[in-house]
Amino acid sequence: MNPVRAGIVEFPEKYPWNGHLSYLGKVKDDLVPADLVLSQFGKNRSLAHRRYQQFVLDGLTAGHQEKYYKVKDQRYLGEDEFVEKIEGLRKSHEPAYWEIPLAEIVREVVNGMRIPQD
């Protein structure tokens, strides 16, 4: 819906750089994992195509919906339950890191690259 909402095209199928036609079953594109998206609309492929198309058509008339653009913690876009799940996963896989002062990083880059600091 982004190209439509941005006013680039009137309908999603007119925008060549999205997966919409793949999801509708009108083109075969190995870059677009249509099965994953279509599985959200039903097990029967034909029914899933129709439901997906209706979902998109409903979105055309709905216009901008602020609820889809509320960012949480300046990182996440989703419901609180989703944010909590992702935060839990992130914290359990948090890589170790060092806090190196910016001045030290600049000094090392300047010396290593033999360039002026400015």
DOTORVO-88617 format. One record per residue: residue in one letter; x, y, z of N, C-alpha, C, CB in turn. Coordinates in Angstrom, 2 decimals, m for minus. Last residue first. Glycine has a CB too. Layout:
! DOTORVO-88617
 residu     n.u     n.v     n.w    ca.u    ca.v    ca.w     c.u     c.v     c.w    cb.u    cb.v    cb.w
      a       X       Y       Z       X       Y       Z       X       Y       Z       X       Y       Z
...
***
This chain:
! DOTORVO-88617
 residu     n.u     n.v     n.w    ca.u    ca.v    ca.w     c.u     c.v     c.w    cb.u    cb.v    cb.w
      d   39.96   16.71   11.38   38.79   17.45   10.91   38.23   16.80    9.66   39.15   18.92   10.65
      q   42.19   15.06   11.63   41.02   14.79   12.46   39.79   15.53   11.93   41.29   15.19   13.90
      p   43.77   13.88    8.65   43.56   14.92    9.65   42.23   14.66   10.40   43.53   16.33    8.97
      i   44.95   10.46    8.46   44.18   11.57    7.94   44.02   12.63    9.02   42.80   11.09    7.42
      r   45.85    7.79    8.80   46.78    8.90    8.55   46.06   10.06    7.84   47.99    8.42    7.70
      m   44.38    5.72    9.62   44.16    6.14    8.24   45.13    7.25    7.80   42.74    6.61    8.08
      g   45.26    5.48   12.29   45.29    4.34   11.38   45.18    4.72    9.92   44.20    3.40   11.73
      n   44.82    8.07   13.35   46.16    7.48   13.31   46.25    6.33   12.29   46.54    6.97   14.69
      v   42.04    8.35   12.95   42.96    9.36   12.44   44.37    8.78   12.32   42.97   10.60   13.37
      v   41.12    6.09   14.36   40.85    6.22   12.93   41.82    7.19   12.30   39.41    6.69   12.67
      e   41.99    6.70   16.98   42.46    5.49   16.31   42.25    5.56   14.80   41.73    4.27   16.87
      r   40.58    9.12   17.48   42.05    9.07   17.54   42.59    7.86   16.78   42.53    9.04   19.00
      v   37.91    8.21   17.33   38.41    9.21   16.38   39.93    9.16   16.33   37.93   10.63   16.77
      i   37.88    6.50   19.55   37.61    5.96   18.20   38.17    6.92   17.15   36.08    5.75   17.99
      e   38.33    8.34   21.59   39.29    7.26   21.37   39.11    6.65   19.98   39.13    6.19   22.45
      a   36.06    9.93   21.40   37.39   10.55   21.21   38.45    9.48   20.93   37.78   11.38   22.46
      l   34.02    8.13   22.11   34.12    8.61   20.74   35.50    9.20   20.46   33.04    9.65   20.46
      p   34.92    5.39   24.25   34.63    6.81   24.05   34.87    7.24   22.60   35.48    7.66   25.00
      i   33.34    2.33   24.10   34.59    3.02   23.79   34.25    4.49   23.54   35.32    2.39   22.53
      e   32.03   m0.21   25.64   31.74    1.22   25.51   33.07    1.94   25.33   30.95    1.77   26.75
      w   31.63   m3.29   23.97   32.43   m2.41   24.81   32.01   m0.98   24.58   33.94   m2.59   24.52
      y   29.44   m6.11   24.18   30.02   m4.97   23.49   30.80   m4.14   24.49   28.93   m4.13   22.79
      a   27.87   m9.23   23.49   28.72   m8.42   24.36   29.28   m7.26   23.54   29.87   m9.28   25.00
      p   24.53   m9.42   22.19   25.98   m9.66   22.10   26.74   m8.76   23.09   26.48   m9.40   20.66
      e   21.60  m10.82   23.35   22.37   m9.58   23.30   23.86   m9.88   23.23   22.05   m8.69   24.54
      h   19.69  m12.71   23.48   20.71  m12.89   22.45   21.62  m11.67   22.33   20.07  m13.19   21.11
      s   17.91  m11.90   25.37   18.51  m13.22   25.56   19.62  m13.50   24.55   17.44  m14.29   25.46
      k   17.11   m9.46   24.32   17.91   m9.47   25.54   18.58  m10.82   25.76   17.05   m9.13   26.75
      r   15.59  m10.32   22.12   16.78   m9.49   21.93   17.69   m9.57   23.15   16.38   m8.04   21.65
      l   13.49  m11.70   23.33   14.41  m12.40   22.43   15.72  m11.63   22.27   13.75  m12.62   21.06
      g   12.32   m9.56   24.73   12.80  m10.75   25.44   13.79  m11.53   24.60   11.64  m11.64   25.83
      e   11.61   m7.90   22.61   12.57   m7.42   23.62   13.16   m8.60   24.38   11.89   m6.44   24.60
      i    9.69   m9.52   21.37   10.93   m9.20   20.66   12.00   m8.71   21.64   10.68   m8.14   19.58
      k    7.71   m9.56   23.39    8.28  m10.81   22.87    9.64  m10.53   22.21    7.32  m11.47   21.85
      e    7.08   m6.83   23.66    7.62   m7.58   24.80    8.31   m8.87   24.34    6.51   m7.92   25.80
      v    6.03   m6.33   21.10    7.22   m5.61   21.56    7.88   m6.37   22.71    6.85   m4.17   22.01
      f    3.75   m7.97   21.12    4.82   m8.20   20.15    6.11   m7.56   20.61    4.42   m7.66   18.76
      e    2.29   m6.69   23.15    2.66   m8.11   23.30    3.81   m8.46   22.36    1.43   m9.01   23.02
      d    1.83   m4.15   22.04    2.67   m4.29   23.23    3.16   m5.73   23.42    1.91   m3.84   24.47
      e    2.01   m4.24   18.40    1.28   m4.26   19.67    2.25   m4.50   20.82    0.18   m5.33   19.66
      g    4.35   m2.27   16.44    3.49   m3.40   16.72    2.81   m3.27   18.08    4.28   m4.69   16.67
      l    7.44   m1.49   15.79    6.14   m1.14   15.25    5.25   m2.35   15.46    6.23   m0.74   13.72
      y   10.27   m0.33   17.58    9.31   m1.36   17.24    8.01   m0.78   16.71    9.03   m2.21   18.45
      r   11.95    1.81   18.24   12.46    0.67   17.48   11.38   m0.22   16.90   13.34   m0.16   18.35
      q   11.10    3.71   20.02   11.85    4.17   18.86   12.44    3.03   18.03   12.96    5.08   19.31
      d    9.29    2.58   21.72   10.69    2.57   22.12   11.61    2.95   20.97   11.08    1.20   22.67
      k    7.10    2.06   19.05    7.35    1.88   20.47    8.85    1.84   20.73    6.66    0.60   21.00
      v    5.24    3.93   16.76    6.50    3.25   17.05    6.70    3.20   18.56    7.69    3.97   16.35
      k    2.47    3.76   14.87    2.91    4.10   16.22    4.13    3.26   16.57    1.78    3.87   17.26
      y    1.35    3.02   12.52    2.58    3.82   12.45    3.08    4.25   13.82    2.35    5.03   11.60
      y   m1.08    1.87   12.67   m0.01    1.08   12.06    1.33    1.80   12.06   m0.38    0.73   10.65
      k   m2.73    3.84   13.67   m2.38    2.72   14.55   m1.24    1.87   13.98   m3.60    1.85   14.79
      e   m3.36    5.55   11.55   m2.26    5.91   12.46   m1.82    4.74   13.33   m2.68    7.07   13.35
      q   m4.02    4.85    8.44   m4.45    4.42    9.76   m3.28    4.57   10.71   m4.97    2.94    9.73
      h   m5.15    6.25    5.42   m4.07    6.21    6.42   m4.66    5.81    7.78   m3.34    7.58    6.53
      g   m7.68    4.20    3.79   m6.80    5.36    3.93   m5.75    5.16    5.00   m7.62    6.59    4.23
      a   m9.60    2.33    3.17   m9.41    2.67    4.58   m8.55    3.92    4.75   m8.78    1.51    5.32
      t   m9.57    1.65    0.53  m10.63    2.57    0.97  m10.44    3.03    2.41  m11.98    1.90    0.83
      l   m7.38   m0.04    0.41   m7.45    1.12   m0.48   m8.48    2.14    0.01   m7.79    0.68   m1.90
      g   m8.01   m2.11    2.14   m6.98   m1.14    2.53   m6.99    0.11    1.68   m5.63   m1.78    2.46
      d   m9.78   m3.54    0.61  m10.27   m2.90    1.83   m9.29   m1.83    2.30  m10.50   m3.95    2.94
      l   m7.95   m4.48   m1.29   m9.02   m3.56   m1.70   m9.61   m2.83   m0.49  m10.13   m4.32   m2.44
      v   m6.47   m6.21    0.36   m5.82   m5.06   m0.26   m6.87   m4.03   m0.68   m4.98   m5.49   m1.48
      f   m8.46   m8.09    1.01   m7.73   m7.39    2.07   m7.08   m6.11    1.53   m6.65   m8.32    2.69
      q   m9.07   m9.07   m1.51  m10.09   m8.31   m0.78   m9.44   m7.49    0.34  m11.16   m9.26   m0.19
      q   m6.67  m10.40   m2.07   m7.11   m9.30   m2.94   m8.16   m8.44   m2.22   m7.68   m9.85   m4.26
      y   m6.73  m12.35   m0.04   m5.65  m11.35   m0.08   m6.09  m10.14   m0.90   m4.35  m11.97   m0.67
      r   m8.95  m13.79   m0.89   m8.98  m13.11    0.41   m7.89  m12.03    0.48   m8.81  m14.12    1.56
      r   m8.01  m14.78   m3.35   m9.21  m13.91   m3.30   m9.26  m13.13   m1.99  m10.48  m14.76   m3.46
      h   m5.80  m16.32   m2.52   m5.62  m15.21   m3.48   m6.79  m14.24   m3.39   m5.49  m15.75   m4.92
      a   m7.12  m18.19   m0.87   m6.13  m17.27   m0.29   m5.89  m16.08   m1.21   m4.81  m18.00   m0.02
      l   m8.60  m19.58   m2.77   m9.30  m18.81   m1.75   m8.35  m17.78   m1.13   m9.87  m19.75   m0.66
      s   m6.48  m20.78   m4.14   m7.41  m19.91   m4.85   m8.16  m19.00   m3.87   m8.41  m20.74   m5.67
      r   m5.28  m22.35   m2.08   m4.54  m21.30   m2.79   m5.47  m20.29   m3.47   m3.63  m21.92   m3.83
      n   m6.41  m23.12    1.07   m6.71  m23.27   m0.34   m6.13  m22.08   m1.10   m8.25  m23.39   m0.58
      k   m5.81  m22.01    3.52   m5.02  m23.15    3.05   m5.23  m23.40    1.56   m5.39  m24.41    3.83
      g   m5.57  m18.41    4.08   m6.27  m19.68    3.89   m5.36  m20.76    3.35   m7.45  m19.50    2.97
      f   m4.08  m16.22    4.70   m5.42  m15.99    4.16   m6.19  m17.28    3.88   m5.33  m15.19    2.90
      q   m1.58  m16.90    5.39   m2.33  m16.13    6.38   m3.79  m15.93    5.96   m1.66  m14.78    6.60
      s   m0.52  m17.98    3.15   m0.94  m18.91    4.20   m1.73  m18.20    5.30    0.28  m19.62    4.81
      l    0.37  m15.78    1.71   m0.92  m16.39    1.36   m1.42  m17.35    2.42   m0.80  m17.11    0.03
      v    2.88  m15.35    2.96    1.81  m14.35    3.03    0.46  m14.99    2.77    2.05  m13.20    2.03
      l    4.20  m17.77    2.28    4.09  m17.32    3.66    2.95  m16.33    3.82    5.40  m16.69    4.13
      d    4.08  m17.84   m0.53    3.43  m18.88    0.28    3.22  m18.43    1.71    4.27  m20.15    0.25
      a    5.67  m15.80   m1.59    4.21  m15.64   m1.58    3.53  m16.65   m0.66    3.66  m15.77   m2.99
      p    8.41  m14.50   m1.32    7.91  m15.72   m0.67    6.39  m15.65   m0.49    8.60  m15.92    0.71
      v    9.91  m13.33   m4.16    8.80  m13.05   m3.25    8.30  m14.36   m2.65    7.65  m12.30   m3.99
      l   11.76  m14.18   m5.94   12.22  m13.28   m4.89   11.15  m13.03   m3.84   12.67  m11.96   m5.49
      d   10.54  m15.60   m7.92   11.30  m16.36   m6.93   11.79  m15.50   m5.78   12.47  m17.04   m7.59
      d    7.42  m15.13   m9.09    8.62  m14.38   m8.74    9.35  m15.13   m7.63    8.27  m12.92   m8.31
      k    5.00  m15.28  m11.40    5.83  m16.15  m10.57    7.13  m15.41  m10.34    6.07  m17.57  m11.23
      v    1.89  m13.51  m11.38    3.27  m13.68  m11.85    3.99  m14.61  m10.89    4.02  m12.31  m11.96
      k   m0.58  m13.85  m10.22   m0.54  m13.42  m11.62    0.86  m13.47  m12.21   m1.08  m12.02  m11.74
      g   m1.08  m14.31   m7.58   m0.89  m15.47   m8.43   m0.81  m15.13   m9.90   m2.00  m16.45   m8.21
      l   m1.14  m12.30   m5.76   m2.39  m12.54   m6.48   m2.30  m13.77   m7.38   m2.76  m11.32   m7.31
      y    1.49  m12.27   m5.02    0.50  m12.69   m4.04   m0.85  m12.99   m4.67    0.35  m11.63   m2.96
      s    2.57  m11.23   m7.36    2.93  m12.59   m6.94    1.91  m13.12   m5.94    4.34  m12.62   m6.32
      l    1.56   m8.66   m7.32    1.12   m9.57   m8.39    1.48  m11.02   m8.07    1.75   m9.16   m9.72
      h    2.93   m7.68   m4.93    1.48   m7.76   m5.04    1.01   m8.75   m6.12    0.91   m6.40   m5.33
      g    5.52   m7.17   m4.30    5.14   m8.55   m4.51    3.66   m8.76   m4.76    5.54   m9.35   m3.34
      n    6.98   m4.44   m6.20    6.42   m5.03   m4.99    5.98   m6.46   m5.30    5.23   m4.18   m4.44
      w    7.64   m2.76   m8.42    8.64   m3.25   m7.47    8.03   m3.66   m6.15    9.70   m2.20   m7.23
      p    5.66   m1.68  m10.12    6.39   m2.88  m10.54    7.31   m3.49   m9.48    7.19   m2.56  m11.73
      y    2.39   m0.82   m9.52    3.76   m0.55   m9.04    4.60   m1.80   m9.30    3.77   m0.17   m7.51
      k   m0.08   m1.67  m10.18    0.58   m0.78  m11.14    2.02   m0.48  m10.74   m0.20    0.51  m11.28
      e   m1.15   m2.99   m8.05   m0.67   m3.81   m9.17    0.03   m2.98  m10.25   m1.84   m4.56   m9.80
      p   m2.06   m0.93   m6.31   m0.79   m1.62   m6.04   m0.26   m2.43   m7.21   m0.97   m2.52   m4.86
      f   m3.23    2.04   m7.99   m3.49    0.69   m7.50   m2.17   m0.05   m7.32   m4.42   m0.08   m8.48
      e   m2.08    4.48   m8.55   m3.45    4.47   m8.03   m3.80    3.11   m7.42   m4.43    4.81   m9.15
      v    1.23    5.46   m7.50    0.31    4.73   m8.36   m1.08    4.76   m7.74    0.79    3.25   m8.58
      i    2.17    7.44   m5.81    2.99    7.04   m6.96    2.14    6.30   m7.99    4.16    6.14   m6.50
      g    1.03    8.18   m3.42    0.54    8.82   m4.64    1.34    8.49   m5.88    0.52   10.29   m4.45
      a    1.54    6.91   m1.12    2.48    7.97   m1.49    2.06    8.69   m2.76    3.88    7.40   m1.66
      r   m0.38    4.96   m1.17   m0.52    6.04   m0.19    0.41    7.21   m0.49   m0.25    5.53    1.21
      v    0.77    3.36   m3.17   m0.55    3.96   m3.36   m0.71    5.15   m2.43   m1.68    2.91   m3.11
      p    3.20    2.53   m2.06    3.20    3.32   m3.30    1.86    4.00   m3.58    3.57    2.43   m4.47
      n    2.13    1.16    0.33    2.97    2.37    0.41    3.00    3.16   m0.90    4.38    1.98    0.79
      m    0.81   m1.19    0.00    0.00    0.00    0.00    0.86    1.27    0.00   m0.92   m0.01    1.20
***
